[in-house]
Amino acid sequence: MDFLDQLNASQREAVTYTEGPSLIVAGAGSGKTRVLTYRIAYLLQQGVPAGRIMALTFTNKAAREMKERIMRLVDARDARYLVMGTFHSVCTRLIRPYAERLGYTHDFSIYDTPDSKSVIKSICKERGLDEKIYKSSAVLSRISMAKNSGISPREYGTNQQLLREDREARMYELAVVYELYEARLKAANAMDFDDLLINMLRLMEVCPEACERYRQQFQYILVDEYQDTNYIQFLLVKKLAEPQNNICVVGDDAQSIYSFRGADIRNILNFQRVYPSARLFKLERNYRSTQTIVNAANSLIHKNLNQIEKTVYSEKEQGQPLSLQPYMDDRTEALGVATKIQRMKHKGYDSFAVLYRTNAQSRVIEGELRKLNIPYRIYGGTSFYQRKEIKDALGYLRLAVNERDNEALLRIVGFPGRGIGETTMKKVAANAIEHHRCYLEVMRSPDETALEVSAATKKKMQAFAALIDGYREQSDAMDAFAFAEMVMRTSGVMTALALDRSAEGIDRAQNVQELLNAIHEFVEGRQNEGIDYTPITDFLSEVSLLTDQDENLTDTTARVTLMTVHAAKGLEFPVVFIVGMEENLFPSQFAVRPQDIEEERRLLYVAITRAMEQCYISFARQRFRNGSFAFNSPSRFLNDIDRQFFELQRPSAPVAPTIPRVPSSPGFTGSTRLTKVTPASTPSLSGEGRGEASSPWQPGDRVSHRVFGEGMVTRVYRDEVTENDKIEISFDTQGTKTLLLSHAKLDRA
């Protein structure tokens, strides 16, 4: 059977149109990869030599899989000559023959991210720059942004906007560091990842024979995930495709979610302006999800102004409505998700995915899944307590209570940097073994064991030992949360993380703050149980047990998948949970410009369209962040999803959402949409969604708690998820707390 018979009409039309520029807008679940694969197979079938075709992807894995599928389709032995791969891998291959024209030898090195950071650290150290301000990751992020925007070191030094941003970050010499970084790479005969793209573009400008050779060779150019390309990639593809412009780009503007990596949605939105003769093909049939899920996602994304109009549809069953569930707090939300998964476990744990906006949100979800013995995996990352910044933070706490924990010392002695290097620590280790002492003892009294290091190094080691000794003296006098917060602050960990304003740096800082949240909840739980004092050793013991449980899970176990929405792109699951749908979380607090909000809306579109059968959306009325409970407004995006596609669940929160019916939005006849959920109306304690709690306390009563002091009762209610009676109190000095009624131990003020 002809492989074209396996395509629907829209797919077939896109595959067989091969001459001239074309844009294939592929909606979620519409078979984008199949169309790209079949188009290449069709070109080969029509007699186009494999070496004349270039296909650019964003992962080498995708390129390998596509090539294997192509060879099965057309059985073309020369398919192995297809030039397929990522932008970076293909550019490396094309640059090497002409590297000398760019001032390199053909065997130039390629620096990965750790290599680049090492160069930047050396430059900053030589210039005496504060490493707490000039964090290598933050500096590299700025340099990469400049390169991807086509800004050279010289242009950077005259760009007033960039210089103003650097001044605000106190990185006054970043332009100089950028210039020295480029010179250092060139001297080492090396290119970083960004250089591979820039130098390919430069090669085509300075070397006419190379430009002509590659234009003649690559008669057909195909680009996958075009919405994720940056400015340099746009210029590179445009130059390679000239003059015949047999260029085919495939993508979905509604799934453009990587602007923080330099992706520019304008590349796909303006494609037909750049190529006025381009044919537009729309793949609008979704093969993945039910009609309800597809229609709900459509109603959301249609609120964006900047988009290529299309209406994705599904011919699968109607399916269940999306579930919208409010919760009292993030802990209750995590428990609700875990409970639902437990009830549906007959589907198989690998049928479920829990999606969140930030990595830090995984911690409470992991905890509740563990309690119910539900196996899980972190996709695209590691378990919360296995992340480097978390292990570093825990390392301080471990060493503070156990000075003989040499592994913890080795982990933290270099973070934040104190001028105690690897060579010094090798000497410390050898000396400690010889004299049967732990590392910290040697560092505390280096003269006693005749440690051969300089006087300056001895002083630095003794200062570090004194810091840890001071923590040990305080560890028994403070509860776990107060102690951990003090250590993170005074050790310089929080300061070092806060100074790194790259996307990765912000994520790491949020994770450490989430660790403090976990310790606070642990202490508060003990207080509710009547335990007045919780030492840090108790928390460390619990964490080590939880980690052991993770390690006991075998790789063959079907598991629930936990991941950020960004990591979920391209994947699909029968059942998807989208948690934390709150303002300043989703959309992010950093999304302030209209284009940022539109990208956040696209991110939610991606999340919803990962679901094949069921989609559960939830938000928490309060979430513990930055050391205290914050009351949250439900995400504005909940208003953008047409009301008819929702099924409201009984609220597991003190405040039930008010969702009145309003006139339908254009294009959705007969429907209503969700209006903003506000705490304007507070139902009675025995109202819908909760049982009446039996208690001597009433809202408005003044009470006294031996830990939190005096405050006023705001609510008393039965939590329907945990089936516990709870009391919410607004304390005069400690903010609002929610306590188990049976353990609150209150007196009348």
Salt bridges, closest charged atoms under 4 A:
ASP5 OD1 - ARG12 NH1 3.39
GLU13 OE2 - ARG279 NH2 2.94
GLU65 OE2 - LYS61 NZ 2.74
GLU126 OE1 - ARG184 NH2 3.15
GLU165 OE1 - ARG142 NH1 2.85
ASP166 OD1 - ARG142 NH2 2.92
GLU173 OE1 - ARG127 NH2 2.70
GLU182 OE2 - LYS147 NZ 2.70
ASP192 OD2 - LYS147 NZ 2.77
ASP195 OD1 - LYS147 NZ 2.83
GLU209 OE2 - ARG101 NH1 2.39
ASP224 OD1 - LYS32 NZ 3.04
GLU225 OE2 - LYS32 NZ 3.42
GLU225 OE1 - LYS569 NZ 3.02
ASP228 OD2 - LYS569 NZ 3.64
GLU242 OE1 - ARG215 NH2 2.88
GLU242 OE2 - LYS238 NZ 3.18
ASP252 OD1 - LYS310 NZ 2.98
ASP253 OD1 - LYS310 NZ 3.29
ASP264 OD2 - ARG266 NH2 2.78
GLU315 OE1 - ARG285 NH2 3.35
GLU333 OE1 - ARG623 NH2 3.11
GLU366 OE1 - ARG370 NH2 3.22
GLU368 OE2 - ARG331 NH1 2.82
GLU368 OE2 - LYS371 NZ 3.33
ASP392 OD2 - LYS388 NZ 2.64
ASP392 OD1 - ARG411 NH1 2.87
GLU403 OE1 - ARG444 NH2 2.84
GLU403 OE1 - ARG472 NH2 3.29
ASP405 OD2 - ARG398 NE 2.92
GLU422 OE2 - LYS426 NZ 3.79
GLU441 OE1 - ARG404 NH1 3.42
ASP447 OD1 - LYS458 NZ 2.72
GLU448 OE1 - ARG437 NH1 3.01
ASP469 OD2 - ARG444 NE 2.84
ASP469 OD1 - ARG472 NH1 2.85
GLU485 OE2 - ARG489 NE 3.35
ASP500 OD2 - ARG508 NH2 2.91
GLU514 OE2 - ARG363 NH2 3.04
GLU521 OE1 - ARG331 NH2 2.53
GLU521 OE1 - ARG363 NH1 3.27
ASP532 OD1 - ARG706 NH2 3.29
ASP538 OD2 - ARG526 NH1 3.20
ASP550 OD2 - ARG370 NH2 3.10
GLU572 OE1 - ARG288 NE 2.93
GLU582 OE2 - ARG623 NH2 2.63
GLU583 OE1 - ARG636 NH2 2.81
ASP596 OD1 - ARG593 NH2 2.95
GLU599 OE1 - ARG602 NH2 3.51
GLU600 OE2 - ARG357 NH2 2.78
GLU613 OE1 - LYS347 NZ 3.58
ASP640 OD2 - ARG601 NE 2.93
ASP701 OD2 - ARG748 NH1 3.66
GLU710 OE1 - ARG702 NH2 3.43
ASP719 OD2 - LYS726 NZ 3.35
ASP725 OD1 - ARG718 NE 2.57
GLU728 OE2 - ARG715 NH1 2.49
ASP732 OD2 - ARG702 NH2 2.87
